[in-house]
Amino acid sequence: MPAKIRPIGSLKTYTAGEAEVTVEPGRTVRATLATLGIPSELVAGVFLNDVLIDKDYVLKEGDILKLIAVIGGGVR
C-alpha cells in the first residue's frame, strides 16, 4: 500500500494542482520531497495524523502526510 502526500497552499504548484499524490513508502520525507521536485526549505511543517514530524521520518505504508508551506511577508 502506498503513502499519500497532501500539499497545502502554494505547494500544490509542485503537484500540478493535485490535492493528493501517491508515493512509495520506505524513503524519508526529505527524499520524497526531492523526488516530487519540492524544495525542502519551502516546507515549514510536515504533519502525520495532525502531529508535526521531522523531515527525516521514513514513510510507512498507509501514511497520509500534510505539507504546509513557508509563509512569507510582513512589515519592513
N, CA, C and O atoms as a Maestro MAE file, in Angstrom:
{
 s_m_m2io_version
 :::
 2.0.0
}

f_m_ct {
 s_m_title
 :::
 protein
 m_atom[304] {
  # First column is atom index #
  i_m_mmod_type
  r_m_x_coord
  r_m_y_coord
  r_m_z_coord
  i_m_residue_number
  s_m_chain_name
  s_m_pdb_residue_name
  s_m_pdb_atom_name
  i_m_atomic_number
  :::
  1 25 0.843 -1.175 0.000 1 A "MET " " N  " 7
  2 3 0.000 0.000 0.000 1 A "MET " " CA " 6
  3 2 0.893 1.245 0.000 1 A "MET " " C  " 6
  4 15 1.836 1.330 0.786 1 A "MET " " O  " 8
  5 25 0.606 2.184 -0.855 2 A "PRO " " N  " 7
  6 3 1.435 3.393 -0.922 2 A "PRO " " CA " 6
  7 2 1.141 4.360 0.226 2 A "PRO " " C  " 6
  8 15 0.213 4.160 1.010 2 A "PRO " " O  " 8
  9 25 1.944 5.396 0.299 3 A "ALA " " N  " 7
  10 3 1.711 6.506 1.217 3 A "ALA " " CA " 6
  11 2 1.144 7.653 0.383 3 A "ALA " " C  " 6
  12 15 1.219 7.636 -0.845 3 A "ALA " " O  " 8
  13 25 0.581 8.642 1.061 4 A "LYS " " N  " 7
  14 3 0.000 9.785 0.345 4 A "LYS " " CA " 6
  15 2 0.535 11.084 0.917 4 A "LYS " " C  " 6
  16 15 0.766 11.217 2.119 4 A "LYS " " O  " 8
  17 25 0.724 12.034 0.017 5 A "ILE " " N  " 7
  18 3 1.187 13.370 0.375 5 A "ILE " " CA " 6
  19 2 0.092 14.354 -0.011 5 A "ILE " " C  " 6
  20 15 -0.412 14.325 -1.133 5 A "ILE " " O  " 8
  21 25 -0.272 15.222 0.924 6 A "ARG " " N  " 7
  22 3 -1.273 16.258 0.654 6 A "ARG " " CA " 6
  23 2 -0.623 17.630 0.825 6 A "ARG " " C  " 6
  24 15 -0.511 18.134 1.942 6 A "ARG " " O  " 8
  25 25 -0.194 18.231 -0.287 7 A "PRO " " N  " 7
  26 3 0.396 19.567 -0.191 7 A "PRO " " CA " 6
  27 2 -0.700 20.613 0.036 7 A "PRO " " C  " 6
  28 15 -1.787 20.527 -0.535 7 A "PRO " " O  " 8
  29 25 -0.397 21.587 0.868 8 A "ILE " " N  " 7
  30 3 -1.345 22.649 1.178 8 A "ILE " " CA " 6
  31 2 -0.838 23.956 0.563 8 A "ILE " " C  " 6
  32 15 0.362 24.229 0.563 8 A "ILE " " O  " 8
  33 25 -1.756 24.747 0.047 9 A "GLY " " N  " 7
  34 3 -1.426 26.075 -0.474 9 A "GLY " " CA " 6
  35 2 -0.526 26.045 -1.683 9 A "GLY " " C  " 6
  36 15 -0.746 25.276 -2.618 9 A "GLY " " O  " 8
  37 25 0.490 26.889 -1.660 10 A "SER " " N  " 7
  38 3 1.367 27.071 -2.817 10 A "SER " " CA " 6
  39 2 2.158 25.815 -3.182 10 A "SER " " C  " 6
  40 15 2.681 25.726 -4.293 10 A "SER " " O  " 8
  41 25 2.257 24.852 -2.279 11 A "LEU " " N  " 7
  42 3 2.997 23.620 -2.583 11 A "LEU " " CA " 6
  43 2 2.288 22.780 -3.638 11 A "LEU " " C  " 6
  44 15 2.898 21.893 -4.236 11 A "LEU " " O  " 8
  45 25 1.010 23.050 -3.869 12 A "LYS " " N  " 7
  46 3 0.281 22.322 -4.912 12 A "LYS " " CA " 6
  47 2 0.831 22.611 -6.300 12 A "LYS " " C  " 6
  48 15 0.601 21.838 -7.230 12 A "LYS " " O  " 8
  49 25 1.550 23.705 -6.448 13 A "THR " " N  " 7
  50 3 2.125 24.004 -7.769 13 A "THR " " CA " 6
  51 2 3.135 22.938 -8.175 13 A "THR " " C  " 6
  52 15 3.392 22.742 -9.363 13 A "THR " " O  " 8
  53 25 3.711 22.245 -7.185 14 A "TYR " " N  " 7
  54 3 4.691 21.194 -7.475 14 A "TYR " " CA " 6
  55 2 4.034 19.849 -7.782 14 A "TYR " " C  " 6
  56 15 4.709 18.899 -8.179 14 A "TYR " " O  " 8
  57 25 2.715 19.776 -7.595 15 A "THR " " N  " 7
  58 3 1.982 18.545 -7.898 15 A "THR " " CA " 6
  59 2 0.924 18.802 -8.964 15 A "THR " " C  " 6
  60 15 -0.097 18.118 -9.020 15 A "THR " " O  " 8
  61 25 1.183 19.794 -9.806 16 A "ALA " " N  " 7
  62 3 0.269 20.160 -10.906 16 A "ALA " " CA " 6
  63 2 -1.143 20.435 -10.384 16 A "ALA " " C  " 6
  64 15 -2.132 20.121 -11.047 16 A "ALA " " O  " 8
  65 25 -1.225 21.020 -9.200 17 A "GLY " " N  " 7
  66 3 -2.505 21.386 -8.626 17 A "GLY " " CA " 6
  67 2 -3.250 20.249 -7.944 17 A "GLY " " C  " 6
  68 15 -4.344 20.448 -7.416 17 A "GLY " " O  " 8
  69 25 -2.664 19.066 -7.953 18 A "GLU " " N  " 7
  70 3 -3.309 17.912 -7.321 18 A "GLU " " CA " 6
  71 2 -3.342 18.081 -5.803 18 A "GLU " " C  " 6
  72 15 -2.359 18.511 -5.199 18 A "GLU " " O  " 8
  73 25 -4.471 17.742 -5.197 19 A "ALA " " N  " 7
  74 3 -4.633 17.854 -3.750 19 A "ALA " " CA " 6
  75 2 -3.957 16.708 -3.007 19 A "ALA " " C  " 6
  76 15 -3.704 16.801 -1.806 19 A "ALA " " O  " 8
  77 25 -3.666 15.625 -3.729 20 A "GLU " " N  " 7
  78 3 -3.048 14.452 -3.094 20 A "GLU " " CA " 6
  79 2 -2.244 13.692 -4.140 20 A "GLU " " C  " 6
  80 15 -2.687 13.509 -5.274 20 A "GLU " " O  " 8
  81 25 -1.063 13.257 -3.742 21 A "VAL " " N  " 7
  82 3 -0.242 12.423 -4.622 21 A "VAL " " CA " 6
  83 2 0.162 11.163 -3.878 21 A "VAL " " C  " 6
  84 15 0.360 11.175 -2.663 21 A "VAL " " O  " 8
  85 25 0.278 10.088 -4.619 22 A "THR " " N  " 7
  86 3 0.668 8.804 -4.060 22 A "THR " " CA " 6
  87 2 2.164 8.621 -4.232 22 A "THR " " C  " 6
  88 15 2.712 8.879 -5.304 22 A "THR " " O  " 8
  89 25 2.821 8.174 -3.172 23 A "VAL " " N  " 7
  90 3 4.271 7.955 -3.203 23 A "VAL " " CA " 6
  91 2 4.582 6.595 -2.584 23 A "VAL " " C  " 6
  92 15 3.772 6.034 -1.847 23 A "VAL " " O  " 8
  93 25 5.745 6.088 -2.890 24 A "GLU " " N  " 7
  94 3 6.173 4.805 -2.334 24 A "GLU " " CA " 6
  95 2 6.720 4.993 -0.922 24 A "GLU " " C  " 6
  96 15 7.469 5.938 -0.672 24 A "GLU " " O  " 8
  97 25 6.360 4.119 -0.010 25 A "PRO " " N  " 7
  98 3 6.929 4.179 1.339 25 A "PRO " " CA " 6
  99 2 8.385 3.711 1.328 25 A "PRO " " C  " 6
  100 15 8.878 3.206 0.320 25 A "PRO " " O  " 8
  101 25 9.065 3.886 2.462 26 A "GLY " " N  " 7
  102 3 10.437 3.406 2.601 26 A "GLY " " CA " 6
  103 2 11.492 4.474 2.420 26 A "GLY " " C  " 6
  104 15 12.677 4.205 2.617 26 A "GLY " " O  " 8
  105 25 11.093 5.678 2.050 27 A "ARG " " N  " 7
  106 3 12.031 6.802 1.923 27 A "ARG " " CA " 6
  107 2 11.709 7.835 2.992 27 A "ARG " " C  " 6
  108 15 10.612 7.850 3.551 27 A "ARG " " O  " 8
  109 25 12.669 8.686 3.265 28 A "THR " " N  " 7
  110 3 12.412 9.783 4.196 28 A "THR " " CA " 6
  111 2 11.509 10.814 3.525 28 A "THR " " C  " 6
  112 15 11.377 10.852 2.302 28 A "THR " " O  " 8
  113 25 10.900 11.635 4.348 29 A "VAL " " N  " 7
  114 3 10.095 12.733 3.812 29 A "VAL " " CA " 6
  115 2 10.980 13.612 2.938 29 A "VAL " " C  " 6
  116 15 10.567 14.023 1.853 29 A "VAL " " O  " 8
  117 25 12.185 13.901 3.397 30 A "ARG " " N  " 7
  118 3 13.118 14.762 2.652 30 A "ARG " " CA " 6
  119 2 13.415 14.187 1.260 30 A "ARG " " C  " 6
  120 15 13.414 14.922 0.273 30 A "ARG " " O  " 8
  121 25 13.668 12.886 1.182 31 A "ALA " " N  " 7
  122 3 13.948 12.240 -0.110 31 A "ALA " " CA " 6
  123 2 12.706 12.238 -0.993 31 A "ALA " " C  " 6
  124 15 12.802 12.406 -2.208 31 A "ALA " " O  " 8
  125 25 11.552 12.048 -0.385 32 A "THR " " N  " 7
  126 3 10.305 12.063 -1.143 32 A "THR " " CA " 6
  127 2 10.034 13.445 -1.712 32 A "THR " " C  " 6
  128 15 9.593 13.573 -2.854 32 A "THR " " O  " 8
  129 25 10.295 14.481 -0.923 33 A "LEU " " N  " 7
  130 3 10.141 15.856 -1.420 33 A "LEU " " CA " 6
  131 2 11.029 16.078 -2.636 33 A "LEU " " C  " 6
  132 15 10.589 16.655 -3.630 33 A "LEU " " O  " 8
  133 25 12.272 15.624 -2.563 34 A "ALA " " N  " 7
  134 3 13.204 15.784 -3.681 34 A "ALA " " CA " 6
  135 2 12.683 15.061 -4.921 34 A "ALA " " C  " 6
  136 15 12.782 15.584 -6.031 34 A "ALA " " O  " 8
  137 25 12.135 13.872 -4.739 35 A "THR " " N  " 7
  138 3 11.581 13.110 -5.858 35 A "THR " " CA " 6
  139 2 10.427 13.866 -6.512 35 A "THR " " C  " 6
  140 15 10.269 13.825 -7.732 35 A "THR " " O  " 8
  141 25 9.624 14.555 -5.704 36 A "LEU " " N  " 7
  142 3 8.487 15.316 -6.222 36 A "LEU " " CA " 6
  143 2 8.891 16.684 -6.762 36 A "LEU " " C  " 6
  144 15 8.075 17.390 -7.356 36 A "LEU " " O  " 8
  145 25 10.164 17.058 -6.553 37 A "GLY " " N  " 7
  146 3 10.639 18.358 -7.013 37 A "GLY " " CA " 6
  147 2 10.264 19.499 -6.086 37 A "GLY " " C  " 6
  148 15 10.313 20.663 -6.482 37 A "GLY " " O  " 8
  149 25 9.889 19.174 -4.855 38 A "ILE " " N  " 7
  150 3 9.521 20.195 -3.872 38 A "ILE " " CA " 6
  151 2 10.757 20.539 -3.042 38 A "ILE " " C  " 6
  152 15 11.274 19.677 -2.332 38 A "ILE " " O  " 8
  153 25 11.240 21.784 -3.117 39 A "PRO " " N  " 7
  154 3 12.398 22.166 -2.298 39 A "PRO " " CA " 6
  155 2 12.069 22.036 -0.806 39 A "PRO " " C  " 6
  156 15 11.090 22.610 -0.328 39 A "PRO " " O  " 8
  157 25 12.876 21.296 -0.094 40 A "SER " " N  " 7
  158 3 12.650 21.030 1.326 40 A "SER " " CA " 6
  159 2 12.526 22.316 2.140 40 A "SER " " C  " 6
  160 15 11.760 22.374 3.101 40 A "SER " " O  " 8
  161 25 13.275 23.338 1.757 41 A "GLU " " N  " 7
  162 3 13.256 24.585 2.527 41 A "GLU " " CA " 6
  163 2 11.939 25.351 2.373 41 A "GLU " " C  " 6
  164 15 11.682 26.287 3.130 41 A "GLU " " O  " 8
  165 25 11.099 24.965 1.397 42 A "LEU " " N  " 7
  166 3 9.790 25.605 1.229 42 A "LEU " " CA " 6
  167 2 8.710 24.960 2.089 42 A "LEU " " C  " 6
  168 15 7.584 25.455 2.157 42 A "LEU " " O  " 8
  169 25 9.056 23.857 2.742 43 A "VAL " " N  " 7
  170 3 8.092 23.150 3.582 43 A "VAL " " CA " 6
  171 2 8.358 23.506 5.040 43 A "VAL " " C  " 6
  172 15 9.382 23.132 5.612 43 A "VAL " " O  " 8
  173 25 7.409 24.240 5.631 44 A "ALA " " N  " 7
  174 3 7.568 24.671 7.017 44 A "ALA " " CA " 6
  175 2 7.169 23.588 8.003 44 A "ALA " " C  " 6
  176 15 7.707 23.513 9.108 44 A "ALA " " O  " 8
  177 25 6.216 22.742 7.596 45 A "GLY " " N  " 7
  178 3 5.745 21.709 8.506 45 A "GLY " " CA " 6
  179 2 5.267 20.476 7.773 45 A "GLY " " C  " 6
  180 15 4.654 20.562 6.709 45 A "GLY " " O  " 8
  181 25 5.558 19.321 8.361 46 A "VAL " " N  " 7
  182 3 5.094 18.039 7.852 46 A "VAL " " CA " 6
  183 2 4.273 17.408 8.972 46 A "VAL " " C  " 6
  184 15 4.767 17.235 10.086 46 A "VAL " " O  " 8
  185 25 3.029 17.067 8.679 47 A "PHE " " N  " 7
  186 3 2.130 16.539 9.700 47 A "PHE " " CA " 6
  187 2 1.659 15.137 9.340 47 A "PHE " " C  " 6
  188 15 1.226 14.885 8.216 47 A "PHE " " O  " 8
  189 25 1.747 14.242 10.291 48 A "LEU " " N  " 7
  190 3 1.243 12.876 10.180 48 A "LEU " " CA " 6
  191 2 0.182 12.733 11.264 48 A "LEU " " C  " 6
  192 15 0.487 12.821 12.453 48 A "LEU " " O  " 8
  193 25 -1.061 12.514 10.851 49 A "ASN " " N  " 7
  194 3 -2.177 12.437 11.813 49 A "ASN " " CA " 6
  195 2 -2.233 13.687 12.692 49 A "ASN " " C  " 6
  196 15 -2.449 13.602 13.901 49 A "ASN " " O  " 8
  197 25 -2.036 14.839 12.067 50 A "ASP " " N  " 7
  198 3 -2.084 16.147 12.732 50 A "ASP " " CA " 6
  199 2 -1.000 16.346 13.789 50 A "ASP " " C  " 6
  200 15 -1.124 17.214 14.652 50 A "ASP " " O  " 8
  201 25 0.061 15.544 13.721 51 A "VAL " " N  " 7
  202 3 1.203 15.692 14.620 51 A "VAL " " CA " 6
  203 2 2.415 16.095 13.778 51 A "VAL " " C  " 6
  204 15 2.725 15.447 12.778 51 A "VAL " " O  " 8
  205 25 3.096 17.165 14.187 52 A "LEU " " N  " 7
  206 3 4.284 17.629 13.485 52 A "LEU " " CA " 6
  207 2 5.387 16.582 13.571 52 A "LEU " " C  " 6
  208 15 5.720 16.101 14.653 52 A "LEU " " O  " 8
  209 25 5.952 16.235 12.406 53 A "ILE " " N  " 7
  210 3 7.041 15.258 12.388 53 A "ILE " " CA " 6
  211 2 8.245 15.847 11.676 53 A "ILE " " C  " 6
  212 15 8.146 16.886 11.023 53 A "ILE " " O  " 8
  213 25 9.376 15.183 11.805 54 A "ASP " " N  " 7
  214 3 10.640 15.594 11.207 54 A "ASP " " CA " 6
  215 2 10.711 15.145 9.746 54 A "ASP " " C  " 6
  216 15 10.108 14.142 9.366 54 A "ASP " " O  " 8
  217 25 11.445 15.890 8.946 55 A "LYS " " N  " 7
  218 3 11.620 15.528 7.533 55 A "LYS " " CA " 6
  219 2 12.478 14.279 7.351 55 A "LYS " " C  " 6
  220 15 12.571 13.753 6.242 55 A "LYS " " O  " 8
  221 25 13.099 13.804 8.411 56 A "ASP " " N  " 7
  222 3 13.879 12.570 8.330 56 A "ASP " " CA " 6
  223 2 13.035 11.330 8.659 56 A "ASP " " C  " 6
  224 15 13.550 10.213 8.677 56 A "ASP " " O  " 8
  225 25 11.753 11.532 8.916 57 A "TYR " " N  " 7
  226 3 10.832 10.421 9.157 57 A "TYR " " CA " 6
  227 2 10.767 9.547 7.903 57 A "TYR " " C  " 6
  228 15 10.703 10.068 6.789 57 A "TYR " " O  " 8
  229 25 10.782 8.237 8.076 58 A "VAL " " N  " 7
  230 3 10.689 7.299 6.950 58 A "VAL " " CA " 6
  231 2 9.219 6.931 6.748 58 A "VAL " " C  " 6
  232 15 8.554 6.434 7.657 58 A "VAL " " O  " 8
  233 25 8.731 7.186 5.541 59 A "LEU " " N  " 7
  234 3 7.334 6.917 5.220 59 A "LEU " " CA " 6
  235 2 7.012 5.428 5.337 59 A "LEU " " C  " 6
  236 15 7.799 4.567 4.947 59 A "LEU " " O  " 8
  237 25 5.840 5.158 5.882 60 A "LYS " " N  " 7
  238 3 5.355 3.791 6.020 60 A "LYS " " CA " 6
  239 2 4.094 3.618 5.164 60 A "LYS " " C  " 6
  240 15 3.450 4.596 4.784 60 A "LYS " " O  " 8
  241 25 3.760 2.382 4.875 61 A "GLU " " N  " 7
  242 3 2.561 2.103 4.101 61 A "GLU " " CA " 6
  243 2 1.344 2.704 4.788 61 A "GLU " " C  " 6
  244 15 1.171 2.574 6.000 61 A "GLU " " O  " 8
  245 25 0.506 3.361 4.000 62 A "GLY " " N  " 7
  246 3 -0.730 3.926 4.518 62 A "GLY " " CA " 6
  247 2 -0.609 5.293 5.155 62 A "GLY " " C  " 6
  248 15 -1.623 5.889 5.517 62 A "GLY " " O  " 8
  249 25 0.617 5.814 5.306 63 A "ASP " " N  " 7
  250 3 0.792 7.155 5.882 63 A "ASP " " CA " 6
  251 2 0.126 8.191 4.984 63 A "ASP " " C  " 6
  252 15 0.158 8.084 3.758 63 A "ASP " " O  " 8
  253 25 -0.473 9.185 5.610 64 A "ILE " " N  " 7
  254 3 -1.009 10.341 4.891 64 A "ILE " " CA " 6
  255 2 -0.391 11.569 5.543 64 A "ILE " " C  " 6
  256 15 -0.662 11.879 6.703 64 A "ILE " " O  " 8
  257 25 0.443 12.258 4.776 65 A "LEU " " N  " 7
  258 3 1.147 13.436 5.283 65 A "LEU " " CA " 6
  259 2 0.578 14.707 4.699 65 A "LEU " " C  " 6
  260 15 0.229 14.752 3.519 65 A "LEU " " O  " 8
  261 25 0.480 15.745 5.517 66 A "LYS " " N  " 7
  262 3 0.113 17.074 5.045 66 A "LYS " " CA " 6
  263 2 1.367 17.926 5.075 66 A "LYS " " C  " 6
  264 15 2.113 17.917 6.054 66 A "LYS " " O  " 8
  265 25 1.594 18.661 3.997 67 A "LEU " " N  " 7
  266 3 2.746 19.555 3.896 67 A "LEU " " CA " 6
  267 2 2.263 20.993 3.945 67 A "LEU " " C  " 6
  268 15 1.397 21.389 3.166 67 A "LEU " " O  " 8
  269 25 2.816 21.767 4.850 68 A "ILE " " N  " 7
  270 3 2.470 23.176 4.994 68 A "ILE " " CA " 6
  271 2 3.636 24.018 4.478 68 A "ILE " " C  " 6
  272 15 4.788 23.797 4.852 68 A "ILE " " O  " 8
  273 25 3.326 24.974 3.623 69 A "ALA " " N  " 7
  274 3 4.347 25.816 3.008 69 A "ALA " " CA " 6
  275 2 4.833 26.910 3.952 69 A "ALA " " C  " 6
  276 15 4.117 27.333 4.860 69 A "ALA " " O  " 8
  277 25 6.049 27.353 3.722 70 A "VAL " " N  " 7
  278 3 6.588 28.519 4.390 70 A "VAL " " CA " 6
  279 2 5.768 29.716 3.944 70 A "VAL " " C  " 6
  280 15 5.432 29.844 2.766 70 A "VAL " " O  " 8
  281 25 5.446 30.592 4.886 71 A "ILE " " N  " 7
  282 3 4.668 31.786 4.554 71 A "ILE " " CA " 6
  283 2 5.591 32.988 4.671 71 A "ILE " " C  " 6
  284 15 6.266 33.174 5.683 71 A "ILE " " O  " 8
  285 25 5.608 33.797 3.625 72 A "GLY " " N  " 7
  286 3 6.464 34.978 3.628 72 A "GLY " " CA " 6
  287 2 5.647 36.239 3.798 72 A "GLY " " C  " 6
  288 15 4.416 36.206 3.814 72 A "GLY " " O  " 8
  289 25 6.344 37.341 3.925 73 A "GLY " " N  " 7
  290 3 5.668 38.617 4.019 73 A "GLY " " CA " 6
  291 2 5.971 39.274 5.351 73 A "GLY " " C  " 6
  292 15 6.809 38.811 6.126 73 A "GLY " " O  " 8
  293 25 5.278 40.344 5.588 74 A "GLY " " N  " 7
  294 3 5.458 41.054 6.847 74 A "GLY " " CA " 6
  295 2 5.836 42.500 6.613 74 A "GLY " " C  " 6
  296 15 5.852 42.975 5.477 74 A "GLY " " O  " 8
  297 25 6.129 43.173 7.662 75 A "VAL " " N  " 7
  298 3 6.457 44.595 7.618 75 A "VAL " " CA " 6
  299 2 7.954 44.766 7.487 75 A "VAL " " C  " 6
  300 15 8.730 44.033 8.101 75 A "VAL " " O  " 8
  301 25 8.349 45.718 6.698 76 A "ARG " " N  " 7
  302 3 9.785 46.022 6.541 76 A "ARG " " CA " 6
  303 2 10.137 47.257 7.281 76 A "ARG " " C  " 6
  304 15 11.295 47.675 7.270 76 A "ARG " " O  " 8
  :::
 }
 m_bond[303] {
  # First column is bond index #
  i_m_from
  i_m_to
  i_m_order
  :::
  1 1 2 1
  2 2 3 1
  3 3 4 2
  4 3 5 1
  5 5 6 1
  6 6 7 1
  7 7 8 2
  8 7 9 1
  9 9 10 1
  10 10 11 1
  11 11 12 2
  12 11 13 1
  13 13 14 1
  14 14 15 1
  15 15 16 2
  16 15 17 1
  17 17 18 1
  18 18 19 1
  19 19 20 2
  20 19 21 1
  21 21 22 1
  22 22 23 1
  23 23 24 2
  24 23 25 1
  25 25 26 1
  26 26 27 1
  27 27 28 2
  28 27 29 1
  29 29 30 1
  30 30 31 1
  31 31 32 2
  32 31 33 1
  33 33 34 1
  34 34 35 1
  35 35 36 2
  36 35 37 1
  37 37 38 1
  38 38 39 1
  39 39 40 2
  40 39 41 1
  41 41 42 1
  42 42 43 1
  43 43 44 2
  44 43 45 1
  45 45 46 1
  46 46 47 1
  47 47 48 2
  48 47 49 1
  49 49 50 1
  50 50 51 1
  51 51 52 2
  52 51 53 1
  53 53 54 1
  54 54 55 1
  55 55 56 2
  56 55 57 1
  57 57 58 1
  58 58 59 1
  59 59 60 2
  60 59 61 1
  61 61 62 1
  62 62 63 1
  63 63 64 2
  64 63 65 1
  65 65 66 1
  66 66 67 1
  67 67 68 2
  68 67 69 1
  69 69 70 1
  70 70 71 1
  71 71 72 2
  72 71 73 1
  73 73 74 1
  74 74 75 1
  75 75 76 2
  76 75 77 1
  77 77 78 1
  78 78 79 1
  79 79 80 2
  80 79 81 1
  81 81 82 1
  82 82 83 1
  83 83 84 2
  84 83 85 1
  85 85 86 1
  86 86 87 1
  87 87 88 2
  88 87 89 1
  89 89 90 1
  90 90 91 1
  91 91 92 2
  92 91 93 1
  93 93 94 1
  94 94 95 1
  95 95 96 2
  96 95 97 1
  97 97 98 1
  98 98 99 1
  99 99 100 2
  100 99 101 1
  101 101 102 1
  102 102 103 1
  103 103 104 2
  104 103 105 1
  105 105 106 1
  106 106 107 1
  107 107 108 2
  108 107 109 1
  109 109 110 1
  110 110 111 1
  111 111 112 2
  112 111 113 1
  113 113 114 1
  114 114 115 1
  115 115 116 2
  116 115 117 1
  117 117 118 1
  118 118 119 1
  119 119 120 2
  120 119 121 1
  121 121 122 1
  122 122 123 1
  123 123 124 2
  124 123 125 1
  125 125 126 1
  126 126 127 1
  127 127 128 2
  128 127 129 1
  129 129 130 1
  130 130 131 1
  131 131 132 2
  132 131 133 1
  133 133 134 1
  134 134 135 1
  135 135 136 2
  136 135 137 1
  137 137 138 1
  138 138 139 1
  139 139 140 2
  140 139 141 1
  141 141 142 1
  142 142 143 1
  143 143 144 2
  144 143 145 1
  145 145 146 1
  146 146 147 1
  147 147 148 2
  148 147 149 1
  149 149 150 1
  150 150 151 1
  151 151 152 2
  152 151 153 1
  153 153 154 1
  154 154 155 1
  155 155 156 2
  156 155 157 1
  157 157 158 1
  158 158 159 1
  159 159 160 2
  160 159 161 1
  161 161 162 1
  162 162 163 1
  163 163 164 2
  164 163 165 1
  165 165 166 1
  166 166 167 1
  167 167 168 2
  168 167 169 1
  169 169 170 1
  170 170 171 1
  171 171 172 2
  172 171 173 1
  173 173 174 1
  174 174 175 1
  175 175 176 2
  176 175 177 1
  177 177 178 1
  178 178 179 1
  179 179 180 2
  180 179 181 1
  181 181 182 1
  182 182 183 1
  183 183 184 2
  184 183 185 1
  185 185 186 1
  186 186 187 1
  187 187 188 2
  188 187 189 1
  189 189 190 1
  190 190 191 1
  191 191 192 2
  192 191 193 1
  193 193 194 1
  194 194 195 1
  195 195 196 2
  196 195 197 1
  197 197 198 1
  198 198 199 1
  199 199 200 2
  200 199 201 1
  201 201 202 1
  202 202 203 1
  203 203 204 2
  204 203 205 1
  205 205 206 1
  206 206 207 1
  207 207 208 2
  208 207 209 1
  209 209 210 1
  210 210 211 1
  211 211 212 2
  212 211 213 1
  213 213 214 1
  214 214 215 1
  215 215 216 2
  216 215 217 1
  217 217 218 1
  218 218 219 1
  219 219 220 2
  220 219 221 1
  221 221 222 1
  222 222 223 1
  223 223 224 2
  224 223 225 1
  225 225 226 1
  226 226 227 1
  227 227 228 2
  228 227 229 1
  229 229 230 1
  230 230 231 1
  231 231 232 2
  232 231 233 1
  233 233 234 1
  234 234 235 1
  235 235 236 2
  236 235 237 1
  237 237 238 1
  238 238 239 1
  239 239 240 2
  240 239 241 1
  241 241 242 1
  242 242 243 1
  243 243 244 2
  244 243 245 1
  245 245 246 1
  246 246 247 1
  247 247 248 2
  248 247 249 1
  249 249 250 1
  250 250 251 1
  251 251 252 2
  252 251 253 1
  253 253 254 1
  254 254 255 1
  255 255 256 2
  256 255 257 1
  257 257 258 1
  258 258 259 1
  259 259 260 2
  260 259 261 1
  261 261 262 1
  262 262 263 1
  263 263 264 2
  264 263 265 1
  265 265 266 1
  266 266 267 1
  267 267 268 2
  268 267 269 1
  269 269 270 1
  270 270 271 1
  271 271 272 2
  272 271 273 1
  273 273 274 1
  274 274 275 1
  275 275 276 2
  276 275 277 1
  277 277 278 1
  278 278 279 1
  279 279 280 2
  280 279 281 1
  281 281 282 1
  282 282 283 1
  283 283 284 2
  284 283 285 1
  285 285 286 1
  286 286 287 1
  287 287 288 2
  288 287 289 1
  289 289 290 1
  290 290 291 1
  291 291 292 2
  292 291 293 1
  293 293 294 1
  294 294 295 1
  295 295 296 2
  296 295 297 1
  297 297 298 1
  298 298 299 1
  299 299 300 2
  300 299 301 1
  301 301 302 1
  302 302 303 1
  303 303 304 2
  :::
 }
}
